[in-house]
Every structure is written in structure tokens, then in C-alpha cells.
Amino acid sequence: MTQPFIGMLLFIFLIIPPIARFFESIMILHMHMQMPLFILSGFLMYPFLREKAPNFFLEWNKNGKPGLLLFLLIIVYWTIPRTMDDALQNYLVEWFKFVSLTFFVGIPLRDSWSKVPSSAKQWLFVLILVLFTVMGVLYILSPVQLCNNYLLVEQVTLGWGFITMGICIMIYLIQKWFINPGDYE
């Protein structure tokens, strides 16, 4: 099996209504499992699309920066609590989630990753670290329900999930900044 085929199978699997409803029934699964899996499916489908439309990627994402900007904008959009509610209540928003995370996050991320310098990658990690930390604190410390479709305890659990992911990114960045890989070759 090739990567694009696996990516397409993953995408089809994730949009099956009972599977989608299962992931969306628990807040942390919705945000930290379903959404990253859609991104992964796009990431895996990229080689097929690059082969079918090579000029498209060369023209619109020549240096990788537009792809990373699109990635960041859509990730920020989907971390807003209201958008999670909308995805559960409106099937058009839910389909937008499926399409945007797969085709406007996963594919541009993979296309951009090899085109941008290492410093841009580190700044991307820093921005995601800040976003996850802010969202984690917001979800944990908010005295009211931010998402009407989920319980307050699920909101706090999601907040701790964001904080945990932020800590993992921080550990990665510290390791990247202070350890020279050439010392271990």
C-alpha cells in the first residue's frame, strides 16, 4: 500500500458517520484525535496530489511560507471553542472541518515542511506552543462552559491535554536548541 492510498482510506474511515460521531462524542477525542488524524490523512495524500498537479504546488507555495500561514490560520480557527460546537450542530461546518483539516492543513504542511528553513520550523513550533498553552489555560480556568455540547469536566480534560501537548513541544524545542545532533553521529 502506498502513502496516498493509506491517507485516502484513513480519510474515508474518519468520515463514516458512526466513527465521526464516536470521536465527536468526547471533547478530547474530538480535538486531539480526530482533528490530527484528518491532518495526517492529508499529509499522507500529498504525494499523489503533487504528482497529479506539480505546477500548482510550485506556483502557490514556492518558498513554503503561504502553506505554513494557511496551516496556522486553520489550526487557530479550529481551536476556537465555538467552532467545535458549530461542527457538531451543522453538517456543513462538519464537512468543512473534514475538508479543511485534510486538504488545507495536512497537504500544505507537508508541502511546506521541506521548503522552509529550520528557523521557520522552530518558530512554527513556538507559535503552536503559545497557542496550546493559551488554549489549555483558557479551557482549564474558564468558570463557564465554553462548548455547549460538552460537559465542564470534558473542557478541563481538554485543557490539560493542550497543556500536556505544550509541554511535549517545549521539551522538543529545548532538546533541539541545546543538543547538537552532530555530537551523536
C-alpha positions in Angstrom: 0.0 0.0 0.0 1.2 3.5 -0.8 1.0 6.5 1.4 -1.7 8.3 -0.6 -3.9 5.1 -0.6 -3.5 4.8 3.2 -4.3 8.5 3.6 -7.5 8.2 1.5 -8.5 5.1 3.5 -8.0 7.0 6.7 -10.0 9.9 5.4 -12.9 7.7 4.3 -12.7 5.8 7.7 -12.9 9.1 9.6 -15.9 10.4 7.8 -18.0 7.3 8.3 -20.9 8.7 10.5 -20.6 6.3 13.4 -16.8 6.7 13.6 -17.1 10.5 13.3 -19.8 10.6 16.0 -17.7 8.5 18.3 -14.7 10.9 18.0 -17.0 13.9 18.4 -18.8 12.4 21.5 -15.8 13.1 23.8 -14.2 16.5 23.6 -10.6 15.5 23.9 -11.0 12.8 21.3 -12.6 15.4 19.0 -9.8 17.9 19.4 -6.7 15.8 20.0 -7.5 12.6 18.0 -10.0 13.2 15.2 -8.6 16.6 14.0 -4.9 15.4 14.0 -6.0 12.2 12.1 -7.6 14.3 9.4 -4.3 16.3 9.2 -2.4 13.0 8.9 -4.6 11.8 6.1 -3.9 14.9 4.1 -0.2 14.6 5.0 -0.3 11.1 3.5 -2.3 12.0 0.4 0.2 14.8 -0.6 2.5 12.7 -2.9 -0.5 11.7 -5.1 -1.6 15.3 -5.4 1.9 16.6 -6.0 2.3 14.0 -8.8 -1.0 15.0 -10.4 -0.6 18.8 -10.1 3.1 19.6 -9.7 2.9 23.1 -11.0 0.2 24.0 -8.6 2.4 23.5 -5.6 5.4 25.2 -7.3 3.3 28.3 -8.1 1.3 29.0 -4.9 3.8 27.6 -2.3 7.2 28.3 -3.8 9.0 29.0 -0.6 6.7 27.2 1.8 5.5 30.3 3.7 2.0 30.5 2.2 1.4 26.9 3.2 2.5 27.4 6.7 0.4 30.5 7.0 -2.7 28.6 5.8 -1.8 25.8 8.2 -1.7 28.3 11.1 -4.9 30.1 10.2 -6.9 26.9 10.0 -5.4 25.4 13.2 -6.2 28.6 15.1 -9.7 28.6 13.7 -10.4 25.0 14.8 -9.1 25.7 18.4 -11.9 28.3 18.9 -14.5 26.6 21.2 -17.4 27.9 19.1 -16.2 26.2 16.0 -16.3 22.8 17.8 -19.9 23.5 18.7 -20.7 24.5 15.2 -19.1 21.3 13.8 -21.4 19.3 16.0 -24.6 21.2 15.2 -24.2 22.0 11.5 -23.3 19.3 9.0 -21.8 21.9 6.5 -19.4 23.1 9.2 -18.6 19.5 10.0 -17.8 18.8 6.3 -15.7 22.0 6.3 -13.8 20.6 9.2 -13.1 17.3 7.3 -12.0 19.1 4.1 -10.1 22.0 5.7 -8.0 19.9 8.1 -7.2 17.3 5.4 -6.7 19.4 2.3 -5.8 22.9 3.7 -3.7 21.8 6.7 -2.2 18.4 6.1 -1.3 18.9 2.5 0.1 22.4 2.8 2.1 21.4 5.9 3.8 18.5 4.1 4.4 20.6 1.0 5.9 23.5 3.1 8.0 21.5 5.5 10.8 20.7 3.1 10.8 24.2 1.6 11.2 26.4 4.8 14.4 26.8 6.7 14.9 25.2 10.1 14.4 28.6 11.9 10.9 28.9 10.4 10.1 25.4 11.6 11.2 26.3 15.1 9.1 29.5 15.1 6.1 27.4 14.0 6.6 25.1 17.0 6.9 28.2 19.3 3.6 29.6 17.9 1.9 26.3 18.4 3.3 26.1 21.9 1.9 29.5 22.7 -1.5 28.6 21.1 -1.7 25.4 23.0 -0.7 26.9 26.3 -3.2 29.8 26.0 -6.0 27.4 25.0 -5.1 25.0 27.8 -5.2 27.7 30.4 -8.5 29.1 28.9 -10.2 25.7 29.0 -8.9 24.9 32.5 -9.6 28.2 34.2 -12.8 29.2 32.5 -15.6 29.1 35.1 -18.3 28.6 32.4 -18.8 26.1 29.7 -17.1 27.2 26.5 -18.7 24.5 24.4 -22.4 23.9 24.8 -22.2 20.3 23.6 -19.6 19.1 26.2 -19.5 18.9 30.0 -17.3 21.2 32.0 -15.2 18.2 33.2 -14.5 17.4 29.5 -13.5 21.0 28.9 -11.0 20.8 31.8 -9.7 17.5 30.4 -9.2 19.1 27.0 -7.3 22.0 28.7 -4.9 19.6 30.4 -4.5 17.8 27.0 -3.4 21.1 25.5 -1.0 21.8 28.4 0.5 18.3 28.0 1.0 18.8 24.3 2.5 22.2 25.0 5.0 20.6 27.5 5.9 18.0 24.9 6.6 20.7 22.3 8.6 22.6 24.9 10.7 19.5 25.6 11.3 19.0 21.9 12.3 22.7 21.4 14.7 22.6 24.4 16.3 19.4 23.0 16.5 21.0 19.6 18.2 24.2 20.9 20.6 22.6 23.3 21.6 19.3 21.8 23.8 19.2 18.6 22.8 16.1 16.6 26.3 16.1 15.1 27.7 15.1 18.5 25.9 11.7 18.2 26.8 10.7 14.7 
